[in-house]
Amino acid sequence: MSFIPGLLGAFTRWRSEPNFDTERAQAVVRIAILALLSIYLLPILASKDTPASGWNIYWVYAGSFLSSWLLLGWIIYRPGENHWRRASAMGLDYGAMTYAMSVGGAPLLPVSALVLWVTVGYGLRYGARYLGAAAVIALASFAITTYFNDYWRLNPYVVITMAAMAILVPAYIFALLNRLHRANAAQQEANLSKSRFLAQASHDLRQPIHAISLFTACLRDAGLQPSELAMVDNIDRSLQSVSRLFKSLLDISTLDSGRMTPETETVAITEIIGDIVNQNSEAAQKVGSQFHVVRCSRYVEVDRGLLNTILQNIVSNAIKYAPGHPILIGCRRNANGLAIQVYDRGPGIEESHQPRLFEEFYQVRNRGDKDLEGVGLGLAIVKRLAILMNLRVSLRSAVGRGTCVTISGLKIVKPRVRSRSQLSGPLVPANGLRVLLVEDDEAVLLATASLLRKWGCSVQAEIAVPGHVDQCDLIITDFDLGDGTTGTECIVKVRALIGWKVPAVVMSGHDAARVREDLGDDEIPILSKPVRPAELRSAILLPSIAARADA
């Protein structure tokens, strides 16, 4: 008896998959029903009482079975919404059932129940419009059956019952669908409100954290005693923890809003892994962990920023949950392309927890465990980004042996660009770099200007887009500048005032894809707040900026 609940559970999990194709599922169910229907039809057709014309039903059945397979092939070959294909499916379903009822007599009366089931199915799969069309076709089917079938004409109560059912059942389903749509709309609005709140709260709280981070960087160069420098390091570590938390909240709110769209490019996989190792090497050293990287010379077609976010979340978890243990990052090639694996030798995860690890806000916690930073969004973000990029994510873990997370499905391509190390060349000093800094938050403006001046830059600090600009080599601007003005307008105006395309850097607490779309310029670096001093320094030391400064 446990087979049926298990089968229903498997079907429910299948339906809950993000990429579930209802049209393909309907095509598979159609073939299954026709196969089961043969068990009912063949004994009837083999009966001596069946007239010779009844065998025509066999040919209609055979044609329907063949057409169903062709329809499934069409769906597999060209998936997606196709109204003509759905109309063809409706014609196939109702045509075959109407013919069977018209010539089959009383033995095929149960097919009328199948007509109602199919009608409801179209409504539940494709919505109220299809439900209405299916109900009209069902009534027409019963009318045609009544005209050609003597049994139906001699039993008008059957016709009245079936007609009433063809009206009342779809009407009831229509009412339920309306209630479901209203509830779904309310749930989506609540979800969007939550996302907007998270995005706004994250943005607003990033500003002071960004300023504190820059002020602590200034303190490091203020001639402090070792004990005082240790306190600055503790402050910086706490800020980085909060920064990662806000980044997770911003990522999840952006995913909820549906505004995130992958933009692929050809990238050397070794560069992406190298970026991740560089970004996390200091954090790994602080907990006694060490990275081991298996070099890979392949290039992939992928959204670099989104893949970086995926790996960043995975590596952060490895550092957090496996302190003091080595972390191995490598690649494997398989039939589906390239797979990246992150393996740690930590304590591992109990099997009972593993099915829920990719749920939002789920954390592996046992009684008496020490508090760890984070809210349980890392792997949920990994899963949703992987689905967005048509990648697959899997996790294997054994208690006492460690955990391995695999990102597979990366498309391998031939290199079409040189690596960044070949393009960038050596970094140059910031001494004498003339910077126009535009930031509407006074604390952030002061902190950034102080840090830039410590690096030897000449800074013109403005709280709004200036009407007059001295000659400068670089624009650093916030994205939101107040009064409806953005960094995009600031850059355009300053470039017009100066008379040349001066390099620019944008700092923002918003989603980078949204800022990039507004800027419309792939050459402008976008730094997500809170910006680490090392990130800012790398951005202002680009050779293109230095070349302008030396001109």
VEXPA-481583 format. One record per atom (N, C-alpha, C): residue in three letters; y, z, x. Coordinates in steps of 0.2 Angstrom, whole numbers, plus 5000, padded with zeros to 4 digits. Atoms other than C-alpha are relative to their C-alpha. Example, Ala and Ser with C-alpha at 12.3 -4.5 7.8 and 13.67 -1.06 7.14 Angstrom:
ala499450005004
ala497850395062
ala500650005004
ser499449994996
ser499550365068
ser500550034996
This chain:
met499450005004
met500050005000
met500650005004
ser499450004996
ser501250025015
ser500249935002
phe499850074998
phe501249835017
phe500649984996
ile499550025004
ile502349805003
ile500750035002
pro499349974997
pro503749935008
pro500249975006
gly499850034994
gly503649865025
gly500349935000
leu499850075001
leu503849685020
leu500750004997
leu499350005003
leu505349735009
leu500550035005
gly499649974995
gly506049835023
gly500249945005
ala499850054995
ala505949685035
ala500449954997
phe499550055003
phe506749565022
phe500750034999
thr499449975000
thr508149695020
thr500449995006
arg499750014993
arg508449695039
arg500249935001
trp499950074999
trp508349505039
trp500749984996
arg499450015004
arg509649495025
arg500750035003
ser499449964997
ser510849615034
ser500249975007
glu499850034993
glu510849505050
glu500749964999
pro499450035001
pro512649445053
pro500049924999
asn500050075001
asn512149265054
asn499549974995
phe500550025005
phe510949265039
phe500349944996
asp499850075003
asp510949085031
asp499650014993
thr500350005007
thr510649105012
thr499749944998
glu500250065003
glu510448925009
glu499349985004
arg500650014997
arg509048915022
arg499550054997
ala500549955003
ala508249075015
ala499849974993
gln500250035007
gln508248984997
gln499549955001
ala500450054998
ala507448835005
ala499350025001
val500749974998
val506048945012
val499750034994
val500249975006
val505849034996
val499749954995
arg500250055005
arg505748874986
arg499349975002
ile500750024998
ile504248814997
ile499550054999
ala500549955002
ala503348974995
ala499950014993
ile500250005007
ile503548974976
ile499649944998
leu500450065002
leu502948794975
leu499350015002
ala500749994997
ala501448844986
ala499650054995
leu500349955005
leu501048994974
leu499949974993
leu500150045006
leu501348884959
leu499449964999
ser500650045000
ser499948774964
ser499450044998
ile500549965002
ile498748924961
ile500050004993
tyr499950005007
tyr499348924943
tyr499949934997
leu500050075003
leu499448734940
leu499349975001
leu500650034998
leu497848674948
leu499450014994
pro500549995006
pro496648764935
pro500249974994
ile499850035006
ile497748704921
ile499849925000
leu500150074999
leu497648524927
leu499349985000
ala500750025000
ala495748534930
ala499750014993
ser500349995006
ser495448584912
ser499949944996
lys500250065004
lys494648464900
lys500549994995
asp499650015006
asp495948494887
asp500749975003
thr499450034997
thr497348424899
thr500049934999
pro500050075001
pro497848254893
pro500149965007
ala499950044994
ala497948114906
ala500750005002
ser499350004998
ser499848114905
ser500250065004
gly499949944997
gly499748294911
gly500050005007
trp500150014993
trp499248234928
trp500749985003
asn499350024997
asn501048164930
asn500350065003
ile499749944997
ile501548344933
ile499850015007
tyr500249994993
tyr500448344948
tyr500449965005
trp499650054996
trp501448194955
trp500750035001
val499449974999
val503048284951
val500050065004
tyr500149944996
tyr502448444959
tyr500049975008
ala500150024993
ala501948344975
ala500749975003
gly499350034998
gly503648254975
gly500550065002
ser499649944999
ser504548424974
ser499850035006
phe500249964993
phe503548504988
phe500249965006
leu499750044995
leu503948354999
leu500750005001
ser499350005000
ser505748354994
ser500350075003
ser499849934997
ser505848544998
ser500050005007
trp500150004992
trp505248515016
trp500649965003
leu499450044998
leu506548375018
leu500650045000
leu499449975001
leu507848485011
leu500150065005
leu500049954995
leu507448625023
leu500149975007
gly499950034993
gly507448505038
gly500849985000
trp499250025000
trp509248445032
trp500450075002
ile499649934999
ile509848635032
ile499950025008
ile500149984993
ile509048665049
ile500449955005
tyr499750054995
tyr509748505057
tyr500850014999
arg499350005001
arg511548525049
arg500150074996
pro499949945003
pro511748715045
pro500850004997
gly499349995002
gly513348775036
gly500049984992
glu499850015008
glu514148755018
glu500049934999
asn500050075002
asn513748585010
asn499950004993
his500050005007
his514148564992
his499549954997
trp500450055002
trp513248404990
trp499250025001
arg500749984999
arg511648474997
arg499850054995
arg500149955006
arg511748624985
arg499949964994
ala500150035006
ala511948504971
ala499449965000
ser500650034999
ser510448404977
ser499450054999
ala500549955001
ala509448564977
ala500050024993
met500049985007
met509948614960
met499749944996
gly500450065003
gly509448434954
gly499350005001
leu500750004999
leu507748454962
leu499750064996
asp500349945003
asp507448634955
asp500049984992
tyr499950005007
tyr508048604937
tyr499649934998
gly500350065002
gly507348424936
gly499250015000
ala500749995000
ala505548474941
ala499850054995
met500249955005
met505548624930
met500149984993
thr499950035007
thr506248534915
thr499449954998
tyr500550055001
tyr504948394917
tyr499450044998
ala500649965001
ala503548524918
ala500050034993
met500049975007
met504148614902
met500049954995
ser500050055005
ser504348454893
ser499449974998
val500650035001
val502648384895
val499450055001
gly500649954998
gly501648544899
gly499850044994
gly500249965006
gly501548624882
gly500050075001
ala500049925000
ala501148814879
ala499850025007
pro500249974993
pro500248834896
pro500650015005
leu499550004995
leu501848794906
leu500650044997
leu499549965002
leu502948914895
leu500350045005
pro499749964995
pro503149034909
pro500549975005
val499550034995
val504148904919
val500750024997
ser499449995003
ser505548944907
ser500350075003
ala499849934997
ala505649124915
ala500249985007
leu499850024993
leu505749034932
leu500749975000
val499350035001
val507248934925
val500550055001
leu499549955000
leu508149094922
leu500150045007
trp500049964993
trp507649174939
trp500449955005
val499650054995
val508349014948
val500750004998
thr499349995002
thr509949024938
thr500450065003
val499749944997
val510249204943
val500149995007
gly500050004993
gly509849164961
gly500549965002
tyr499450044998
tyr511149024962
tyr500650045000
gly499449965000
gly512449144956
gly500150055005
leu500049954995
leu511949284968
leu500149975007
arg500050034994
arg511849164982
arg500749975002
tyr499450054999
tyr513449054980
tyr500650024996
gly499449985003
gly514549144968
gly500149984993
ala499950015007
ala515249134950
ala500049934998
arg500050075002
arg515548944950
arg499349974999
tyr500750035000
tyr513748904954
tyr499650034995
leu500449975005
leu513149034942
leu500249974993
gly499850045006
gly514148944928
gly499749944999
ala500350075000
ala513548774933
ala499350014998
ala500750005001
ala511748834934
ala499950024993
ala500149985006
ala511948924917
ala500049944995
val499950065004
val512548754909
val499449965001
ile500650054999
ile511148654917
ile499350034997
ala500649975003
ala509848784911
ala500049994993
leu500050025007
leu510448764893
leu499849934999
ala500250075001
ala510348574895
ala499249995001
ser500750014999
ser508548594902
ser499650034994
phe500349985006
phe508048694887
phe500149964994
ala499950055006
ala508848574875
ala499549945001
ile500550064998
ile507848424884
ile499350024998
thr500749985001
thr506248524883
thr499950004993
thr500150005007
thr506448554865
thr500049934996
tyr500050075003
tyr506748374861
tyr499349975002
phe500650044999
phe505148314870
phe499450044999
asn500549965000
asn504048464868
asn499850024993
asp500249985007
asp503148484851
asp499950084999
tyr500149935000
tyr502648664855
tyr500750044999
trp499349975000
trp504548714857
trp500349984993
arg499750025007
arg505048614841
arg499750044994
leu500349975005
leu503748704831
leu500150085000
asn499949934999
asn504248874838
asn500750015001
pro499350004998
pro506148884836
pro500250075002
tyr499849934997
tyr506149074840
tyr500050005007
val500150014993
val505549024857
val500749975003
val499450044998
val507048904859
val500650054999
ile499549965001
ile508249034852
ile500050065005
thr500049944995
thr507649174863
thr500249975007
met499850024993
met507749064879
met500749985001
ala499350025000
ala509448994874
ala500450075001
ala499749944999
ala510049174872
ala500050035007
met500149984993
met509349224888
met500449965005
ala499650054995
ala510149074897
ala500850025000
ile499349985001
ile511849144890
ile500150075002
leu499949924999
leu511649334891
leu499950025007
val500249974993
val510849354908
val500549975005
pro499450024996
pro512149244917
pro500650044999
ala499449975002
ala513549324908
ala500050075003
tyr500049944997
tyr512949494913
tyr500050005008
ile500050004993
ile512649444931
ile500849985002
phe499350024999
phe514449364930
phe500450075000
ala499649945000
ala515149534925
ala499950055006
leu500149964994
leu514249624939
leu500349975006
leu499750034994
leu514849494952
leu500750015000
asn499249985000
asn516649524946
asn500150075003
arg499949934997
arg516449714949
arg499850005007
leu500150004993
leu515649684965
leu500549975005
his499450034996
his517049564971
his500650055000
arg499449955000
arg518349694966
arg499950055005
ala500149944995
ala517449834975
ala500049975007
asn500050024993
asn517249724990
asn500749985003
ala499350014998
ala519049674990
ala500350065002
ala499749934999
ala519549854989
ala499750035007
gln500349984994
gln518349895003
gln500349965006
gln499750044994
gln519049755014
gln500750025001
glu499349985000
glu520849805010
glu500050075004
ala500149944997
ala520349985015
ala499949995008
asn500250014993
asn519549925031
asn500649975004
leu499550034997
leu521049815035
leu500650055001
ser499549955000
ser522249965032
ser499850055006
lys500249964995
lys521150065044
lys500149975007
ser499950044994
ser521249925057
ser500750005002
arg499250004999
arg523149915055
arg500250065003
phe499849934998
phe523250105057
phe499850015008
leu500349994993
leu522150105073
leu500449965005
ala499750044996
ala523049955080
ala500750035002
gln499449974999
gln524750035077
gln500050065004
ala500149944996
ala524250205083
ala499949995007
ser500250024993
ser523450135098
ser500649975004
his499450034997
his525050035102
his500550055002
asp499449954999
asp526250175100
asp499850055005
leu500249944995
leu525250305110
leu499949975007
arg500150034993
arg524950175124
arg500750015004
gln499350004996
gln526850175128
gln500150075004
pro499949954995
pro526950355134
pro499550015005
ile500650004994
ile525250345143
ile500249965005
his499950054995
his525850195151
his500650025005
ala499549974996
ala527450285157
ala499850055004
ile500349954996
ile526550435163
ile499649975006
ser500450034995
ser525350325173
ser500449975006
leu499550034995
leu526850235182
leu500350065003
phe499749944997
phe527650405185
phe499650035005
thr500449974995
thr526150475193
thr499949965006
ala500050044994
ala526050325204
ala500650015005
cys499449984996
cys527850365210
cys499950065003
leu500149934997
leu527350545213
leu499649995006
arg500450014995
arg526050485225
arg500349995007
asp499650024994
asp527350415237
asp500650055001
ala499549965000
ala528450565235
ala499950065005
gly500149954995
gly527850665250
gly499750074998
leu500249935003
leu526850795240
leu499450035005
gln500549964996
gln525650925248
gln499349984997
pro500750025002
pro523750885247
pro499850044993
ser500249975006
ser523551015233
ser500449974994
glu499650035005
glu524950935223
glu499749934999
leu500350065001
leu524150765226
leu499450004996
ala500649995004
ala522550825219
ala500150014993
met499850005007
met523450875203
met500249944997
val499850075002
val524150705202
val499449964998
asp500750035001
asp522350635204
asp499750024993
asn500349975006
asn521750745190
asn500449974994
ile499650035006
ile523150685178
ile499849934999
asp500250075000
asp522750505183
asp499349994997
arg500750015003
arg520950525179
arg500050014992
ser499949995007
ser521350605162
ser500349944996
leu499650055003
leu522550465158
leu499549944999
gln500550065001
gln521150335162
gln499550014995
ser500549985006
ser519950425150
ser500449984993
val499750015006
val521250415136
val500149934999
ser499950075000
ser521650235141
ser499449964997
arg500650035002
arg519850185139
arg499950014992
leu500149995007
leu519750265122
leu500549964996
phe499550045003
phe521350175116
phe499849935000
lys500250075000
lys520650015122
lys499449984995
ser500550015005
ser519050035112
ser500250004993
leu499750005007
leu520050075096
leu500349934999
leu499650065001
leu521149925099
leu499549944999
asp500550055001
asp519549815102
asp499749994993
ile500349995007
ile518749875086
ile500449984995
ser499650025005
ser520249845076
ser500249935000
thr499950075000
thr520549675082
thr499449964998
leu500650045003
leu518749625078
leu499950014993
asp499950005007
asp518949695061
asp500449964996
ser499550045003
ser520449595058
ser499849935000
gly500350075000
gly519449435062
gly500549955004
arg499650054997
arg520849365073
arg499849985007
met500350014993
met519749365089
met499649945000
thr500350074999
thr519249185094
thr499849995007
pro500250014993
pro518249145110
pro500449945002
glu499750064997
glu519149025121
glu499649995007
thr500450014994
thr517848955134
thr500349975006
glu499850034994
glu518148905152
glu499450005005
thr500550004995
thr517048865167
thr500150055005
val499949944996
val516849025177
val499450015005
ala500549984996
ala515849075192
ala499850074998
ile500249945002
ile514749215187
ile500150065005
thr499949954994
thr514949305204
thr500850034999
glu499349985001
glu516849315200
glu500150064995
ile499949955005
ile516649405184
ile499650075002
ile500449944998
ile515349525191
ile500450045005
gly499649974995
gly516549555206
gly500650044997
asp499549975004
asp517949595194
asp499850074998
ile500249945003
ile516949725185
ile499850055006
val500149954994
val516349805202
val500750035003
asn499349974998
asn518149815208
asn500350054996
gln499749965005
gln518749885192
gln499750075000
asn500449945001
asn517450025192
asn499850035006
ser500349974994
ser517050065210
ser500350075001
glu499749944999
glu518250205211
glu499750054995
ala500349955005
ala517650285195
ala499250025002
ala500749994998
ala515850265201
ala499950045006
gln500049964994
gln516250345218
gln500150074998
lys499849935002
lys516950495209
lys499450044997
val500549965002
val515350535201
val499349995004
gly500550004995
gly514250495216
gly499549944998
ser500450065002
ser513650325209
ser500249945005
gln499850054996
gln513550165219
gln499749934997
phe500250075003
phe513449975214
phe499649965005
his500450054996
his512149855220
his500049944996
val499950075003
val512449675216
val499649955003
val500450064998
val511249535216
val500449944999
arg499650055001
arg512249385220
arg499749944997
cys500250055004
cys512249235209
cys500549945001
ser499550064998
ser512949055213
ser500149964993
arg500050045006
arg512848995195
arg500750004997
tyr499450005004
tyr514348945184
tyr499850004993
val500150005007
val514448975165
val500649984996
glu499550025005
glu515448915150
glu500150064996
val499949935004
val516149075142
val500750025000
asp499449975000
asp517649165137
asp500050065005
arg500049964994
arg518049255153
arg500250074998
gly499849935002
gly519049405145
gly499550034995
leu500549975005
leu517749435131
leu499450035004
leu500649984996
leu516349435143
leu500150065005
asn499849944996
asn517349555155
asn500050064996
thr500049945004
thr517549675140
thr499350024999
ile500749985001
ile515649665136
ile499850045006
leu500249974994
leu515249705154
leu500350075002
gln499749944999
gln516549835156
gln499850064996
asn500349955005
asn515849935141
asn499350025003
ile500649984998
ile514149925148
ile500050045006
val500049974993
val514549975166
val500350074999
ser499749945001
ser515650115159
ser499550054997
asn500649965003
asn514150185149
asn499650025006
ala500449994995
ala513150175165
ala500350055005
ile499749954996
ile514350275175
ile500150074997
lys499949935004
lys514650405161
lys499350034999
tyr500649975002
tyr512850435157
tyr499550005006
ala500550004994
ala511950405174
ala500450025006
pro499649994994
pro513150495186
pro499550025006
gly500449994994
gly512450505204
gly499449965001
his500550055000
his511250365201
his500349935002
pro499850074999
pro511350185208
pro500049964994
ile500050055006
ile511850045196
ile499949935003
leu500250074998
leu511149875198
leu500249954995
ile499750065004
ile512049715192
ile499749945003
gly500250064998
gly511149555193
gly499949954994
cys500150065005
cys510649385184
cys499349985000
arg500650035000
arg509149305178
arg500049934996
arg500050065003
arg508849125173
arg499449994995
asn500650015005
asn507749085157
asn500149944996
ala500050065004
ala507448955144
ala500750004996
asn499450005004
asn509049005135
asn500650005004
gly499450004996
gly510248995150
gly499950065005
leu499949944995
leu510849145161
leu500050064996
ala499949935003
ala510649325157
ala500250055006
ile499749954996
ile511649465165
ile499750074998
gln500349945001
gln510749635167
gln500450055004
val499749944997
val511549805171
val499450064999
tyr500649955000
tyr510149935176
tyr500350065003
asp499949944996
asp510450115180
asp499450045000
arg500649964999
arg509250245186
arg500150074997
gly499849935003
gly509950385174
gly499450034996
pro500549965003
pro508950505163
pro499749964994
gly500350045005
gly508550365150
gly500250024993
ile499949995007
ile508650365131
ile499450014996
glu500649995004
glu507350435119
glu500049944995
glu500150055005
glu506550305108
glu500350014993
ser499749995007
ser507150385092
ser500749984999
his499350015000
his508950355097
his500149925000
gln499950074998
gln508750175102
gln500249954995
pro499850045006
pro508850085085
pro500750014998
arg499349995002
arg510550155082
arg500550005005
leu499550004995
leu511350135098
leu500649955000
phe499550055001
phe512349985093
phe500550014994
glu499549985005
glu513150075078
glu500650035002
glu499349974999
glu514950115077
glu500050085000
phe499949935000
phe515350295082
phe499350045001
tyr500749974999
tyr513450335086
tyr500050025007
gln500049984993
gln513250445101
gln499350045001
val500649964998
val511650515109
val500250075002
arg499849934999
arg511950705107
arg499450044998
asn500449955002
asn510750845108
asn500350075000
arg499749935000
arg511051035105
arg500150025007
gly499949984993
gly511851105120
gly500349965005
asp499850054995
asp512350945128
asp500850015002
lys499350004999
lys514050945137
lys500449954997
asp499550055003
asp515550855130
asp500149945005
leu499950064996
leu515750675136
leu500649964997
glu499550045003
glu517250565134
glu499749944996
gly500250065004
gly517250425121
gly499850024993
val500249995007
val516850405102
val499549964998
gly500650045003
gly515350295102
gly500149934998
leu499850075002
leu516150125101
leu499849955005
gly500150054995
gly515650045117
gly499549954999
leu500650055001
leu513949965113
leu500149974993
ala499850045006
ala514649925095
ala500449945001
ile499650054998
ile515949825103
ile499649945004
val500450054996
val514749745115
val499649964995
lys500550045005
lys513549695100
lys500549954996
arg499550045004
arg515049625090
arg500349945004
leu499850054996
leu515749525104
leu499549955002
ala500650054998
ala514049455109
ala499949954994
ile500150045006
ile513849395091
ile500549954999
leu499450055001
leu515549315091
leu499949945005
met500050054995
met515149225107
met499349965000
asn500750035001
asn513349175101
asn499650025006
leu500449974995
leu512549285114
leu499650054997
arg500549955002
arg511149405113
arg500050065004
val500049944996
val511149585118
val499450044999
ser500649965001
ser509649695121
ser500050065005
leu500049944996
leu509249865128
leu499350035000
arg500649964998
arg507749945136
arg500150065004
ser499949934997
ser507650125141
ser499450044999
ala500549965000
ala506350245146
ala500250075003
val499749934998
val506650435148
val499750015007
gly500249984993
gly506650485166
gly500049945005
arg500150074996
arg506650295172
arg500749965000
gly499450035000
gly508350235167
gly500149954994
thr499850045006
thr509150105155
thr500249935003
cys499850074998
cys509349915156
cys500349964994
val499750045006
val510549815145
val500149935003
thr500050074998
thr510449625145
thr500449964995
ile499650055004
ile511649495139
ile499849935002
ser500450064999
ser510749335137
ser500349944996
gly499850065004
gly511149155131
gly500649975003
leu499450034996
leu512549115144
leu499849935002
lys500250074999
lys512648925145
lys500249985007
ile499950024993
ile512448865163
ile500349935000
val499750064999
val513648725168
val500149985008
lys499850024993
lys514148625184
lys500750035001
pro499349984998
pro515648695193
pro500549944999
arg499550055001
arg517248605188
arg500650035003
val499449974997
val518448725196
val499950045006
arg500149964994
arg518648815213
arg500150074998
ser500049935002
ser518448995213
ser500750035002
arg499349974999
arg519949115212
arg500250015007
ser499949984993
ser519749165230
ser500249945004
gln499750064996
gln520048985236
gln500749984997
leu499450025003
leu521448965224
leu500650045002
ser499449954999
ser522449125227
ser500350015007
gly499749994994
gly522549145245
gly500250075001
pro499849934999
pro523149305253
pro500650034996
leu499549975004
leu524249425244
leu500650015005
val499450004995
val526049435251
val500450064998
pro499649945001
pro527249585252
pro500549994994
ala499550015006
ala528449625237
ala500750025003
asn499349984997
asn529849675249
asn500549944999
gly499550055002
gly531449585243
gly499949964994
leu500250045006
leu530649515227
leu500650034995
arg499549995005
arg532049505214
arg499750004993
val500349995007
val531449565197
val500450024995
leu499749985006
leu532149565180
leu499550034996
leu500449965004
leu531349705170
leu500350014993
val499849995007
val531549705151
val499550044996
glu500449955004
glu530849855141
glu500450044996
asp499649965005
asp531449935125
asp499950075000
asp500149925000
asp530650105129
asp500350025007
glu499649984994
glu531850195141
glu499550045005
ala500449974996
ala530450305148
ala499649955004
val500450054997
val529350155152
val500549965005
leu499650034996
leu530850065159
leu500250035006
leu499849964994
leu531350205171
leu499450005004
ala500649994996
ala529550225177
ala499849945003
thr500250064997
thr529250045180
thr500549985005
ala499450024995
ala530950015189
ala499950045006
ser500049964994
ser530650165200
ser499449985004
leu500650024996
leu528850105205
leu500249935003
leu499850074997
leu529549925208
leu500450015006
arg499549994995
arg530949995219
arg499650035006
lys500449974995
lys529650095229
lys499649955004
trp500450064996
trp528749935233
trp500549955003
gly499550044996
gly530349865240
gly500349944996
cys499750055004
cys530849755225
cys500750024998
ser499350005003
ser532649725219
ser500049994993
val500150005007
val532649775201
val500650004995
gln499550005006
gln533849725186
gln499650024994
ala500449975006
ala533249845172
ala500449994994
glu499650015006
glu533749795155
glu499650034994
ile500449975006
ile533249885138
ile500049944995
ala500050065004
ala533549715129
ala500149945003
val499950064997
val533649535132
val500749995003
pro499350004997
pro535249515144
pro500349944998
gly499650065001
gly536649395141
gly500249975006
his499850034994
his536949375159
his499450035005
val500649984995
val535549375173
val500249985007
asp499950014993
asp535749385191
asp499449955002
gln500650044998
gln534649265201
gln499450055001
cys500649954999
cys532849335201
cys499449955001
asp500650034998
asp531149285207
asp499450014995
leu500549985004
leu530149365193
leu500350034994
ile499849975007
ile530349415174
ile499450054999
ile500549965003
ile529349565169
ile500250034993
thr499849985007
thr529449595150
thr499550034996
asp500449985006
asp528749695136
asp499949954995
phe500050055005
phe528149595122
phe500450014994
asp499649985006
asp528949695107
asp500650035003
leu499449974997
leu530749715112
leu500550024994
gly499649985005
gly531449765095
gly500449954997
asp499650055003
asp532549675082
asp499749934999
gly500350065001
gly531249545079
gly499949965006
thr500050044994
thr531349485097
thr499350025004
thr500649994996
thr529749465108
thr500149985007
gly499950024993
gly529449435126
gly500049925001
thr499950085000
thr529249245122
thr500749985000
glu499350025000
glu531049235117
glu500450025006
cys499749984994
cys531549335132
cys499949955006
ile500250044995
ile530649225144
ile500449934999
val499750065001
val531349065136
val500850005001
lys499349994999
lys533149135136
lys500250005007
val499849994993
val533149195154
val499949945004
arg500150064997
arg532349035160
arg500649954999
ala499550055002
ala533748935151
ala500750035004
leu499449974996
leu535149055159
leu499949985007
ile500050014993
ile534449035176
ile499949935002
gly500050074999
gly534048855175
gly499449975003
trp500650024998
trp532248845181
trp499450054997
lys500549965003
lys530548905176
lys499750055004
val500149944996
val530549075184
val499350034998
pro500749975002
pro528749155184
pro500150064996
ala500049945005
ala528449295171
ala499450035000
val500549965001
val527349435168
val500150044993
val499949965007
val527049515150
val499650065000
met500449945001
met526549685147
met500050024993
ser500049995007
ser525949735130
ser499450044998
gly500549965003
gly524949855119
gly499649974995
his500450045005
his524349715108
his499449975003
asp500550044998
asp522849615108
asp500249945005
ala499750064996
ala523049485123
ala499949934997
ala500150065003
ala522349345113
ala500649984995
arg499450015005
arg523749365100
arg500649995004
val499450014996
val525049375114
val500049935003
arg500150074996
arg524349225123
arg500249944995
glu499950055005
glu524449125107
glu500849994998
asp499350005001
asp526249175104
asp500449975006
leu499750024994
leu526749135122
leu499949925001
gly500250075000
gly525848965122
gly500149985008
asp499950024992
asp525848965142
asp499450045003
asp500649974996
asp524149005151
asp500250025007
glu499849984994
glu525149025167
glu500350075001
ile499749935000
ile525949195162
ile499550054999
pro500549945000
pro524849345166
pro500250054994
ile499949955005
ile524649465152
ile499750075002
leu500249934998
leu524449655156
leu499950044994
ser500149965006
ser523749765143
ser500250085002
lys499849934999
lys524549935142
lys499550054998
pro499649984994
pro524350065149
pro499849965006
val500150054994
val524449955165
val499950055006
arg500149964994
arg523750035181
arg500549975005
pro499550034995
pro524950015196
pro499749955004
ala500350054996
ala523649915205
ala500049934997
glu500050065004
glu523549785191
glu500749975000
leu499450025000
leu525449775191
leu500249975007
arg499950024993
arg525549755210
arg499749935001
ser500350074999
ser524249615210
ser500349954996
ala499650055004
ala525249525196
ala500649975003
ile499450024997
ile526849525205
ile499949975007
leu500150034993
leu526049475222
leu499749935000
leu500350075000
leu525349305216
leu500449955004
pro499650054996
pro525749165228
pro500549964997
ser499550045004
ser526649065215
ser500750035000
ile499349965000
ile527949205214
ile500350015006
ala499749994993
ala528049235232
ala500349935003
ala499750074998
ala528349045235
ala500749994997
arg499350005003
arg529849055223
arg500550045004
ala499649954996
ala530449205232
ala500249985006
asp499850034993
asp530449125249
asp500449945000
ala499650075000
ala531248965243
ala500750015001
